[in-house]
Amino acid sequence: MEGYAEAARVLDGSTITLTATFNDGTTQERAYCIAMAENFDEKCREFLDEYFAAWDIVGRQGKEAILDETSDAPKLFTLESIDA
């Protein structure tokens, strides 16, 4: 799990900027700060337990099936809008 925590620390405090393009061609841009969730280590263990359990159940069905199976897993990050 240490590798996951190290990767999370690299992301913690980073800014991500997303641009949406609408059907009419207009765009809208928003910036967000990525932060590790409180109790990250505990939540990461729970997440991985659920992920690997889902893999055992639906792994052969592909990534989408695993994501569906783990949709209630703990959230490891938060996004906070930093737009003015």
C-alpha positions in Angstrom: 0.0 0.0 0.0 3.0 2.3 0.5 3.2 2.9 -3.3 -0.4 4.1 -3.4 0.2 6.4 -0.5 3.3 7.9 -2.1 1.5 8.5 -5.4 -1.3 10.1 -3.4 1.1 12.4 -1.7 2.4 13.5 -5.1 -1.1 14.5 -6.1 -2.1 16.1 -2.8 -2.4 19.8 -3.3 -2.1 19.7 -7.1 -4.3 21.7 -9.4 -6.2 20.2 -12.3 -7.9 22.3 -14.9 -10.8 20.9 -16.9 -12.3 22.3 -20.0 -15.8 21.2 -21.1 -16.9 21.8 -24.7 -20.6 22.0 -25.3 -22.6 21.0 -28.3 -22.8 24.6 -29.5 -19.0 24.8 -29.5 -18.6 27.1 -26.4 -16.3 26.0 -23.7 -16.1 26.4 -20.0 -13.0 25.9 -17.9 -12.7 25.2 -14.2 -9.8 24.6 -11.9 -9.8 22.2 -8.9 -7.4 21.4 -6.1 -6.9 17.7 -5.4 -6.6 16.7 -1.8 -6.1 13.4 -0.1 -9.2 12.4 1.9 -9.0 12.4 5.7 -7.8 9.0 7.1 -6.3 8.2 3.7 -4.3 5.2 4.8 -7.4 3.5 6.4 -9.6 4.4 3.4 -7.0 3.2 0.9 -6.8 -0.2 2.7 -10.6 -0.5 2.6 -10.7 0.6 -1.1 -8.1 -2.0 -2.1 -9.9 -4.7 -0.2 -13.1 -3.9 -2.1 -11.3 -3.5 -5.4 -9.6 -6.9 -5.1 -12.8 -8.6 -4.0 -14.6 -7.1 -7.0 -11.8 -8.3 -9.2 -12.4 -11.9 -7.9 -16.1 -11.5 -8.6 -16.3 -9.7 -11.9 -12.7 -9.2 -13.1 -13.2 -11.1 -16.3 -16.1 -8.8 -17.3 -13.7 -5.9 -17.5 -12.9 -2.5 -16.0 -16.5 -1.2 -16.1 -17.8 -4.1 -14.2 -15.2 -3.6 -11.5 -16.0 0.1 -11.3 -19.7 -0.7 -10.9 -18.9 -3.3 -8.2 -16.7 -0.8 -6.2 -18.9 2.3 -6.6 -19.5 2.4 -2.9 -15.8 2.1 -2.0 -14.3 4.8 0.1 -13.3 7.9 -1.8 -9.6 8.6 -1.6 -9.5 12.2 -2.8 -11.5 15.3 -2.8 -11.8 18.0 -5.4 -12.4 21.6 -4.4 -13.2 24.3 -6.9 -10.6 27.1 -6.9 -12.3 29.3 -9.4 -13.1 32.8 -8.4 
